[in-house]
């Protein structure tokens, strides 16, 4: 990874965070909870994949449609996140393999 790649990655992350900050407060709270949850158990390619920007896209569409964030994702944030990553290799999988000795 070159220094240019690192700088470009930081620019993209800052732009992503600016989009999150532009969301209504309730959306921001739920996004941060989702992000926290996904960083703990989410897919191993989370930091450079399309999942987080996709969530922001989805939330922006919800705001435009005038829907509350809980109308979009339902009452259980963790269950919604689990549904997003159900077919991905997760940190939870890696941990389970390390504990079981696979």
C-alpha positions as CSV (number, residue, x, y, z in Angstrom):
1,X,0.0,0.0,0.0
2,X,1.5,3.3,-1.1
3,X,1.3,6.6,0.7
4,X,-1.0,7.8,-2.1
5,X,-3.4,4.9,-1.3
6,X,-3.4,5.8,2.4
7,X,-4.1,9.5,1.7
8,X,-6.9,8.6,-0.8
9,X,-8.4,6.2,1.8
10,X,-8.5,8.9,4.4
11,X,-10.1,11.3,2.0
12,X,-12.8,8.8,1.2
13,X,-13.4,8.0,4.9
14,X,-13.7,11.8,5.8
15,X,-16.2,12.2,2.9
16,X,-18.1,9.2,4.3
17,X,-18.2,10.7,7.8
18,X,-19.4,14.0,6.4
19,X,-22.3,12.2,4.8
20,X,-23.1,10.6,8.1
21,X,-23.0,13.9,9.9
22,X,-25.5,15.3,7.4
23,X,-28.1,12.7,8.4
24,X,-30.8,13.6,11.1
25,X,-29.7,12.9,14.7
26,X,-31.7,9.7,15.1
27,X,-30.2,8.3,11.9
28,X,-26.7,9.2,13.1
29,X,-27.3,7.4,16.4
30,X,-28.4,4.3,14.8
31,X,-25.6,4.4,12.2
32,X,-23.0,4.7,15.0
33,X,-24.6,1.7,16.8
34,X,-24.6,-0.3,13.6
35,X,-21.0,0.7,12.9
36,X,-19.9,-0.3,16.4
37,X,-21.7,-3.6,16.1
38,X,-20.3,-4.4,12.6
39,X,-16.7,-3.5,13.7
40,X,-17.1,-6.1,16.4
41,X,-18.7,-9.0,14.5
42,X,-19.0,-7.8,11.0
43,X,-17.3,-8.9,7.8
44,X,-13.6,-9.0,7.7
45,X,-13.5,-6.7,4.6
46,X,-15.8,-4.1,6.3
47,X,-13.3,-1.2,6.4
48,X,-12.7,-1.2,2.6
49,X,-15.9,-2.7,1.3
50,X,-19.2,-1.2,0.2
51,X,-21.3,-2.0,3.3
52,X,-20.9,1.2,5.3
53,X,-21.4,3.5,2.3
54,X,-24.4,1.4,1.3
55,X,-26.0,1.9,4.7
56,X,-25.5,5.6,4.3
57,X,-27.1,5.5,0.9
58,X,-30.0,3.5,2.3
59,X,-30.4,6.0,5.2
60,X,-30.3,9.0,2.8
61,X,-33.1,7.4,0.7
62,X,-35.1,7.0,4.0
63,X,-34.6,10.6,4.9
64,X,-35.7,11.7,1.4
65,X,-38.8,9.5,1.7
66,X,-39.6,11.0,5.1
67,X,-39.3,7.8,7.0
68,X,-38.0,7.3,10.5
69,X,-34.9,5.2,10.9
70,X,-36.7,2.5,12.9
71,X,-39.2,2.2,10.1
72,X,-36.4,1.3,7.8
73,X,-34.5,-1.2,9.9
74,X,-37.0,-2.5,12.4
75,X,-36.7,-2.6,16.2
76,X,-33.6,-4.8,16.4
77,X,-30.4,-3.1,15.1
78,X,-28.3,-6.2,15.7
79,X,-30.7,-8.4,13.8
80,X,-30.7,-6.0,10.9
81,X,-26.9,-5.9,10.8
82,X,-26.8,-9.7,11.0
83,X,-29.0,-9.9,8.0
84,X,-26.6,-7.6,6.1
85,X,-23.6,-9.8,6.7
86,X,-25.2,-13.2,6.8
87,X,-23.3,-14.5,3.8
88,X,-19.9,-12.9,4.7
89,X,-17.0,-14.2,6.6
90,X,-17.1,-12.3,9.9
91,X,-14.8,-11.6,12.8
92,X,-17.1,-13.7,14.9
93,X,-16.4,-16.6,12.6
94,X,-12.6,-16.1,12.9
95,X,-12.9,-16.0,16.7
96,X,-15.1,-19.1,16.8
97,X,-12.5,-20.9,14.7
98,X,-9.6,-19.8,16.9
99,X,-11.5,-21.0,20.0
100,X,-12.4,-24.4,18.5
101,X,-8.9,-24.9,17.0
102,X,-10.0,-25.2,13.4
